[in-house]
Amino acid sequence: MATWAKLPAAPYHFRMDTGKEVDLVLEDPAGRVVGIEVKASASIGPRDLGGLTELRNAAGRNWVRGIVLHSGASVTPFSKDLHAVPMSAVWEW
């Protein structure tokens, strides 16, 4: 449980039999789910979202959003709930 967070969240890892996975899954007490992938690449494409898409399907109505953190410089929206975000955004206000 993330005791430092305003809203407690339990951290998990998600992996399908197919090999699709998500590096970090956060679930709050209400069951809402956020997936976070970390990629070393500076450019992210739709194929980098495979694990997040599988997690979204598995989470169903509990899904909130998926984020791919990458080494690039720009935010790329893939849908209303899937975005690629520069790793540097984690440290900026």
N, C-alpha and C positions, 0 to 999 in steps of 0.2 A: 504494500500500500504506500502511495506517495504522501507521506505525512506533511510534507512542506507545501503541498498544493492547497489552494483555496477549496477546491473540490477534490476529495480523495479519489484516486484512480489506481486500479491494480494493473501492473505491467504483465504482459504475456508475449509469447512468440507464436506465430501462426504458420503451420506447414501442412500442405496437402500431400496426399499419396503421389500426386502428379509431379511433385517437386516445387510447385508454386509456394512461395512463402512471403511473410511480412516480418521485417526485423523487429518492430515493436508495436504491440497492440495495447492500447489503454482502454480500460473499461471502468466506468464510474458505477457508483452504487445502484443507479437506476438501470444499469445494463447498457447504456449508450457506449458505442464503440468508435474509436478513432484509430486508424492505421498509419504507421510512419515507416517509410522505407528510406534507407540511406544509400546513395549511389556516388561513386567516385567520379563519374562522368560529368562533364560540363553541359552536355545536351541530353535531354530526356525525351523519349518517344513513347508512343502507345504501348510498345512491347515491354517497356519497363514497368507498366502498371498491372501486369498479370496477377501478381500476388494480391494487390489491393483490390482488384476486381473480384477475385475469388473470395476474399474476406468480406467485401460488400455483399456478395450473394449469400454467404453463410450467415452474416449478421442480420440480414433482412431489415425489419423496421427499426432495429437498434442502431443501424449504421448512421454515423454523423458525417465523417469525411475521411479522406485519405490524402496524405502528403508524402511527396518524394523530396527529400532533401538532397541537393546536388551541389557540385562545385562551380556551377555556372553563375551568371550574374542577373538572370531575369526570372520572374514568376511566369509560369506557363499554365493556364487553365486547360484541363482536358475535358472537364464537365463541371457541373455546379458543385460537385462534392469530391473532385479529384484534381489536385494541383501539384505542380513541381515548383519548389521554392528553394532559392539559394541558401546554402548552409549559413552564409554570412547573416541572413535575416534572423537567425536564432540569437545573435549577439547584438543586434541593432534594435533601437527603440523607435 
